Amino acid sequence: MKTILKGPMNRAIVSRKTLDALIRAKVATLDECPLVEPMPVTWSDDCDGLGCNWTIPGWVGDGHVVPKCLEKIDHYLGFLRTQFDIPAKEAGGE
């Protein structure tokens, strides 16, 4: 018997700190990313059309190194976007 799932999968809710830690730990393992750091995860209405509710607003580091680092980590970030959301944005801010 084949089961067909329709619609997006539910994502686990994790804190922004946990998500930041996962991303930073991955970046630390990449030789292409010396002295490159992601800015803290923030709440977003739509994550580039992928449906998750968070985004990385930017990266800090050498302007020539950051794009190479993003290329290496893009697949991992895509995986995180399919698996995790952060707690809903509160009415008074984050």
C-alpha positions in Angstrom: 0.0 0.0 0.0 1.4 3.4 -1.0 0.7 6.4 1.1 0.7 9.8 -0.6 1.2 12.8 1.6 -0.2 16.1 0.5 0.9 19.5 1.6 4.0 20.6 3.5 5.4 18.6 6.4 5.1 20.0 9.9 8.4 21.5 11.1 9.7 21.1 14.6 9.8 24.3 16.7 13.2 25.1 18.1 14.5 28.2 19.7 16.4 30.8 17.7 19.5 30.0 19.9 19.3 26.3 19.0 19.0 27.1 15.3 21.9 29.6 15.5 24.0 27.0 17.2 23.3 24.4 14.5 24.2 26.9 11.8 27.4 28.2 13.5 28.5 24.6 14.2 28.2 23.7 10.6 30.1 26.9 9.4 32.9 26.0 11.9 33.5 22.7 10.1 34.0 24.3 6.7 37.5 25.2 5.5 35.9 27.6 3.0 34.5 29.7 5.9 37.4 31.2 7.9 36.2 34.2 9.9 32.7 34.1 8.4 29.8 34.3 10.8 26.0 34.3 10.2 24.0 37.1 11.8 21.5 35.7 14.4 18.4 34.0 13.0 15.3 36.3 12.8 11.6 35.7 12.4 10.3 36.1 8.9 6.8 36.1 7.4 8.1 33.9 4.6 11.5 32.3 4.2 12.1 33.0 0.5 8.9 31.2 -0.4 10.0 28.0 1.3 7.4 28.3 4.1 9.6 28.3 7.1 9.3 31.3 9.4 13.0 32.3 9.9 15.8 33.8 7.9 19.5 34.7 8.3 19.5 38.5 7.7 23.1 38.6 6.7 26.7 37.3 7.1 29.8 38.9 8.5 33.2 38.3 6.9 35.4 38.9 3.9 33.3 39.9 0.9 35.2 37.4 -1.3 34.9 34.5 1.2 31.2 34.9 2.2 29.8 33.8 -1.2 32.0 30.7 -1.3 30.9 29.9 2.3 27.2 30.3 1.3 27.7 28.0 -1.6 29.1 25.3 0.7 26.4 25.6 3.3 23.4 26.2 1.1 22.3 22.6 1.0 22.5 22.4 4.8 20.4 25.6 5.2 17.8 24.1 2.9 17.6 21.0 5.0 17.2 23.2 8.2 14.4 25.2 6.4 12.5 22.0 5.7 12.9 20.7 9.3 12.6 23.7 11.7 10.6 26.7 12.5 11.2 29.1 15.4 8.5 30.2 18.0 5.9 32.5 16.5 6.6 36.2 16.5 5.0 37.8 19.5 2.7 40.8 19.1 5.2 43.2 20.8 8.2 42.0 18.9 10.5 39.0 19.1 
